Amino acid sequence: MRFSCEMSGKYRPFVKKVEGKEVVVKKRVRSMGTKKCECSFELKAVKGNDGWSVSIHNGTHNHPPAVYLEGHSYAGRLSLEQTATVVDLSVFLVKPKEILTHLKVQDPQNATTMKIAYNI
């Protein structure tokens, strides 16, 4: 298994094949940039007879740590109970803004965004 920084790699635009040729398709101009900055941090884990062996392939990041975890996939994920709460409230037609407020009141450390509430 390989574990890498979520900022590893670089942005790849959407490519569509038209008449056998690859064409870059611009759906819309985004005001936000990409998170990708070609960070080379990487850990490798191998399972052996004695358990897992973890080695550091590259232990440095080329960017400072995030100040806010808002919007990061790992920090924004919901627990099973929180997901059930979102589903229950949406069945009763509660607005996503109010669902998000409810989640933040229950857990002030919650870094979930509105997008996650909409996706569930």
Number of C-alpha atoms within 10 A of each C-alpha: 9 12 12 17 16 15 18 17 14 12 13 9 11 11 12 12 10 9 7 7 9 11 13 13 11 10 8 6 6 8 6 6 7 11 13 14 16 16 18 17 18 17 16 14 13 11 10 8 6 6 8 10 11 13 13 13 14 13 11 12 16 12 10 6 8 8 6 9 15 14 15 15 13 12 14 17 16 18 9 9 9 15 16 13 15 22 16 13 16 16 9 8 10 13 13 17 12 12 21 20 14 16 20 14 11 11 11 10 12 17 19 21 16 14 12 17 19 14 6 11
